[in-house]
Amino acid sequence: MHLKFFIYTVLLCSVLSCNTENRSKEVVLYKTYCASCHLAPNINDLPKHIWKDNVLPEMGARLGIITAEHHPYYQHSFDEQIAIIKTGIYPSRPIIKQEDWNLLVEYIVSMAPDSVINNPVTIENATLSQFIAKPVALDSVKGNLYTFLKIDTLHHKILAGNRRGALSAYNLETGKNELLGNFNLAITDARIIGDSIFVTNMGVMDPNEIPRGKTVVRSGSATKVLQDSLHRPVHTLYIDLNDNGNEEIIISEFGNLQGKLTLLEKDTFGFYNNKTLLNVPGSIRVIAKDMDHDGKKDLVVMAAQGDEAIYILYQKENLNFEMDKVIRFNPVYGSSWFELIDYNGDGFDDIITVNGDNADKSIIHKPYHGLRIHLNDGHNNFEETFFYPLNGATRVIANDFDKDGDVDFVVLATFPDYEKHPDYNVVYLKNEQSSHYIFSTEHFADTKLGRWFLMDAADIDNDGDDDLVLSALNYSFTPVPAYLNEAWKESYTDLLILENKLH
């Protein structure tokens, strides 16, 4: 997932704003080219070589300074080039003088550190003891590329979709897997209602600008397209927002250079009309909740690209919304997921976030990756009150897994430090003292089964406590040790059930 124009602009803004008191030229350039800056990282958040080789060349291209070594259309197909041009991200002519750009590059590179120190404190982890691990092979094929996972409690099945578009249902009672159908490309959502299967696929999984995603419903041999030309949709929410008896569909179009949050509303003829609710790239998850207690369902949204943030879209009349950006993140954090839960028991929903996407242009281990708790003051103002460092944290589930009355967390890290701490791929934070943020931690030790990508929780064995299911995506996002690559290629494990032993 590539960093967007906003990121590079913000990074540039940050650097220039740090030490501009005695640099009149840089101050002028800052005011000219960084007028839209918001939250910015410190220059020390990225090392010199990342600035020089990745960030600055891309920033230059977005200012019209294009070189043969860093051409934005290099190795793209003609159709992809046309789509990129239409975004307007890369101007056809420079909008900054070459000498000014050279001055900025020299200044940034000279200020950047040689390296970024990773988390220096070793996290005290014990081996996972509250959960029993049960590997599941859905087929006889080695390797695993699962892009969708959901526990279907109604049918007592685990739904899983892969990058190739195959959707399957693993029966938790019989232990048998059933292929439900093929849906062309990477599946990101599916649900079963009666004899109908609703599926969203994202089209091409790799970053691109051509919208190829679809949301369809299949009944028997007939398939109806509810919406096509979606731009890499990664999350789909079906919900009756206005309580009129018809479900709306909220689609998070992650996109690439561009993206959006789309609302599909059914008309009187049964067709869907679409409306853009949020016109930013990186929409990755939506939760519907009445956040202002006015009786209407609102939408809480995470945008994980460019201007990384949490938004609340307050529902007004006729499915219109008012937007409030309630949390802003450092744009190099790699926001990945969030949970909405009342952590401190005061009656107001708090926001739990994980930051750790590390498959972009700054692939280094980052000390600011991890889990954060943002407490709600009762007026939807959120303050970060706790940070748990974890390299590559990409998913979190907040739940009272040990049934002692407080909120525990399970954090999945797709991009842990595989050289030093590969066992930090799944970490269980058991809440020992909620008000003081004291947690005991356990981890899943067997890293050779797979590279975990998605996670869901439910009471799958009907014993009164919630269990976990993980799915593997053994894809080479980032470099990993050779022994892990070889093990993942030979692994038959598609899913990992972590059965809660509490009851």
N, C-alpha and C positions, 0 to 999 in steps of 0.2 A: 504494500500500500504506500503510494508515493506521497511525499510532502507536497503541499499545495502552495500556490502563490502567496497566500496570506502568511504561511510559515516563514518563507524566505524574507518577505517584507518585514515581518515582525522581528525575525532574528537580526536583520540589518538595523532596524530601529533600536533594538536593545543595545547592540554594540555601540552604535553612535551616541546613544543617550548616556552611556556609562562614563565616558571621559571626554566630554565635548566643551568643557568650560574654556579650555585654552586652544580650541581647534575651531576657529571661526568658519573655515571652509566646510568642515564636517557638519557643523551646526546648520549651515545653509542647506546642505544636501539632505540632512536629516529632515528638516522642515518641508523640503520640497517633495521628497520621495517617500516619506513615512507618515504622511498626514493621517492615514487610517489605522495607525498602530493601536493595539490594545494591550493585553497582557503579553509580556515579552520575557524570554529566558535570559539568564545571565550568559555572557560570552563564554564563561568557564564551563558551561554545560556541555560543550562540544569541543573536541580536540582540534588542533591545528590542521591535521591532514583531512579531517572531515569537512571543515570549512573550505579548505583549498581545493580539494578534489571533487567534492559533491555539492555542497550547499551553494557556494559562491558561483560556480559555473551555471547552475540552474537559475540562481537569482539573476545573473547577468543575462541569460536568455530571455527571462521574463521582462527585462528592461530593454530588450532589443540588441543586446551585445551577444551575438551568436558566433561561435567559432566552429571550425570543422571537427574539433575534438569533442565538442559538447553540443551537437546539433539536436534540437528537440524532435526532429522528424526522422532521425537516423534509424534505419532498419525497420521502419513501420511500413505497412502496406499503403497503397495509394488511398484506399477508403479511410484508413485510420488517419493518414495525414490530413485529409480533407476535414475529418471530424475534429481533429486537434486545432486546425486553423479556425474553424467556426467558433471555437470557444473564446477566441480573442485573447487567450492567455499570453501568447508570444507575439509582440508587436512586429510588424514588418520593417519598421525603422527604429533605430535607437531612440529612446526617450531620455537618455543620459549621455553626456559627452564622454568620449573615451578616456580623456585625462581625468575626469572626475571619477569614473568607474575605477580606473587604475589606483587612484588615491584611496578609495574605499577598500579595495582588495588589500592593498599594502597595509592599511591601518588594522583591518580585521585580523589578517594573518599574523601580524606582529603582536597583537594582543592575546591571541588564542593560546591556551596551554598546550603543551606537547601531548598530554594525556589527561584523561579523566579518571580519578580514583574511584574504583568500584566500592561497594559496601564493605568497609573494613572490619565490621563486627560479624563474627560467625553466629548464625542463628542456631539456638539450641533446639534441636529437633530430636524427638524420639521416633522409633519406627511405628507406623500406623497400627494402633491396637484396637480402636473402637470399631473398625470396619474389617470385614473379611473380603479379600479380593478374589473375584471369580472371573477369569478371562473367558470371553465368548468369541467364537469364530462363526461368522455368519455364512461363510462359504469356504471352499477349498482353495481359494486364491491367496497367494502370498502378497503382502503389502496391503495398505489400507489408505483410502483417500475419502474419508467421510466428512461431508460438509454440512450435514443436518442431523440432529439428534433430538428426539422428544419421547418422553414416557407417556404413553397413552393409557391412562389409568382406567378409562371406561372399558376399553377392550382388553386390558391387561397385556399390552404389548409394548415393545420398544420400536418406534419408527426410526429408521436410519436411511439417509440418502447420501449418495456419493458423488464424486466429481464427474463421473461419467453419466449421471442422470438416472441411475438405478435406485428405486425406492423399495425397501424391504420392511417386513414386520416380523420381529422376533417374539414368539409366543412365550411369555414368562411361565406359563403352566406346563407346556409340553416341551419347551426347549428347542422347538423347531422354528426355522426361518422360512418365510414365504416372500417370494418376489412379487411385489404389487404392480410393477410396471416400469417402463423406461420413459424418461421425460427429457431426453436429448442431452442436457448439460447440467452443470452442478446444481443440485437441489439445496435450497436454503430454508424451505418450510413445507410442511405437509400436514394434513389432517383428514380423518375419515368421518364422514357423516352418512349413516345408512350405507347405501351402495355407491356413494360418490366419494371421490378422492380429490381434495383440493391441493394443488402443488404450486409452489413458486420456485422457479430456477433462475439463476443469476446470469445465464448466458456464459460468456467467457469469464473465467475466474480471475485471470491475470489482469492487472490494470489496463484499461482501454477506454476509449471515448465513444465507441459505437454501442448504443443501447440495444442489447439482444435478450434481455430478461423477459420472463412472462409469468403471469399468474393464470392458471388454468383449472378447470374442473373436469374430471373424467368420470363418466358413468357408463359402465360396460365398455363397449368399443368406441363410444362417442366422446370426443374431447371438445370442450368449449373454451375459447380464450376469453378470460375476463378482462385482461389488460396485457398488451404487449409493449414492446419498445421501452422496457424498463432498464434503467442504467445501473447494473450490478446490484440488484436488490438482495439484502442480506437478512432482513427481518420482516415478518408479516404479522400483523395483528388484526384479527377479526372481532369486531365489537359493535354493538348498537350504541353509538355515542349519544344520540339524541332521544333514545327511548321511544322510537316510533314503530318498533317491530321489525325494522330492516337492519341487517348488519352492514356497517361500513367496513372497508378494508384500508388499513393504514400500512403503507409500504415504505420501508427505509431503503431508499436508493443510495447506496454508499457512493457509487460513481467512481470518479477518478479525479480529473481536473475539475469536473463539475459533478454535482449530485443534488439530491433533494429528498424531502419527505412528502409523500404523495397520499392524498385521501381519495378513495374511490367510493362514490355514493351511488346507490342503485336508484334508477328512476322508475316511473310507473310502468314502463314497458319491460323492466327487468334488466336493462343495460346499465353499465357503470359509467358515470361521468367522473373525470379526474380533476382534482384541484391541488395545487402546490401549497403546502402549509409552511414549509421551511426550505428556502432556496440556498442551501449550503451543502458542500460535499461532506461525506463521512457519516451520515445518519446511520446508526448501527443498532439502536434498540429504542423501543417505545413502550411505556407503561401507562395505562389509563387509570386515573385516580382523581377523585374530587379533591383538589389541593386547596381550594379556597372555601370549601364547605357551603357552596351555593346550590347544591343539588344537581349540578351538571358535571359530567365526567370531563376532566382535563387530560392533557397529554404531557408526560414527562419524557424528554428526548435527550439522548446523548449524541452529539456530533463529534466524531473521532478523527477528523481530518482538518488541517488548516487551523481555523479558529476553533480549537477544541473546547467544548463547553457542554453544560447541561442547561436545557431550556425547559420552561414550563409554558405550554400553550393553553391558556385559559379559554374554555369554551364559552361563547356568548350565544346569540340566537342564530338559527339557521346554519349550524355547523361552521360558523365563523369563529376565529380564535384571535386572542391577543397574546403576543409573545413577550416573555420575560426571560432574559439570560441570567440564571441564578448562580451558576458556578462557571468560572473560567479557568482553563488549565494552561500551563506552559505548553506551547505547541510542539515541543520535542518530547513530551511525555509519552505519547503513544497510547492515548485513551482507548480502552477496549470493551468495557462492560460496566454496568451499574446495577445496584439493587435499591429498592425503595422499601424501607422498613423502619418501624419505630424502635430504634436501638435503645434509648434510655427510658422508655416507658412513660413519656410525658404526654402522649396522645397525639403527637405530630410526627409525620413521616420524615425520617432522615434519609440521607443519600450515601450509599456505600459505592465507591468507585475503585476500579483497578486500572493501572496504567502500566503498559509493558509491551505493546506492539513494537517489535524490533525488526521488521522486514522492510524497512524503507532505506533512505539514503544515509542513515547514520547508525550503522550496525556496530554498536559497541555496548558493553555492559554498563548500565546506567544506574547510579546510586539513587536516583529519584523514581525508579520503577517500584511499584508495590501497591498496597491497599491503603485507602484513605477513608476515614469516617468523617462525614460532614453533618453536623447537628443542625436541626431546624429550630429557630428561635420562636416558632409559633406563627410567624408571619411570612414564611417561606424565604427567609434569609438564612443562608447556610454558612457555617464556619467549620473549617477543617480542625478537628480536635485530636486526631490520631493518625499516625502513619506507620505502616508495617512494611519495611523494605523487602522486596522480592523481585529479583531480576526476571523480566519477561512475563510478569503477571498479566493474564489475558481473560480470565473468567473468574467470577466469584458467585457463590451461593450463600445467602444469609439465612440461617435457620437455627432453631433450637434443637440441634442434633442429639444432645444428651438429656433433653427434657428436664432441665433444672431451672427454667424460667428466664434465661437470658439468651442473647443472640450469639451463636457461634458462626464461624466462617469456614468454608472450604474454598481455597484459591488454587486455580489451575494456572500453571506457567508454561506456555508453549515455547518460550525463549529463555529458559533458565541458563545459568552459567554451567554448561554441560561439562566443562573441563574440571571445575572445582566442586560444584554442587549439583550434579545431575539428578540427585534424589529430591531436589526441591521442585520437582515438576508438579507434584500435588501436595499441598500443605493444609493441614487441618488446624485451625485456630480455635481451641476450646476455651470458652470464656470462663475465667476463674474469678475475676472481680470486675464487673462491668463498669462501674463508675471510675475506676482507676486504669482501665484498659489493660488489665493484666490477663494474658493468655498463655496457656501451655500449648505447645505445638507438636504435631506429629506429621510425618511425611510417608509417602508411598515409595518404597525402596527399589522396586524392580523396574528399572528404566528401559530395559531391553524389549519389553512387550510392545511399546509404541510411543509415538510422539502425540501426546494428548492435546486435543484441539477444542472439543466441545464437552459440555457437562449439563446434566439435569438431575433433579432430585424428586423423589416421591416414595411413598411406602409401598414398595413393589411386592413385598411378601406378607402384607396385611398383618403385621405384628405390632403396630402402634408407633413405630419410629420410622423416620425417613431414611431411605437408602440413596445411593448415588450411582449414576451411570455415566461413564466417560466414553468418548469415541476417539479413534486415532486418525490422524492425517499425517502420514509419514512422507511429508513433502519437504524438499530441501529449501526452506525459506532462508535459512542462515547456515553457516558452517557448523558442523557437529563432529565429534570424534569419529574416526573411521569405524571403530568397533560398534558404535551405535547405529551408524548407517547400515552396516552389514546385518546387524541383528534385526533392524526394522524391515529390511528387504526380505528377510526370511521368516518374518513373524506372520502367523495366521490370526493373531488377535485383532479383532475389529472393535469390540466393545470391552469395557472393563466394568463389571458390577462390583461396587463396594457395599456389601451388605452390612447394615448397622447391627451390631451385636447387643445393643442396649436391652432389647427384649428377646 
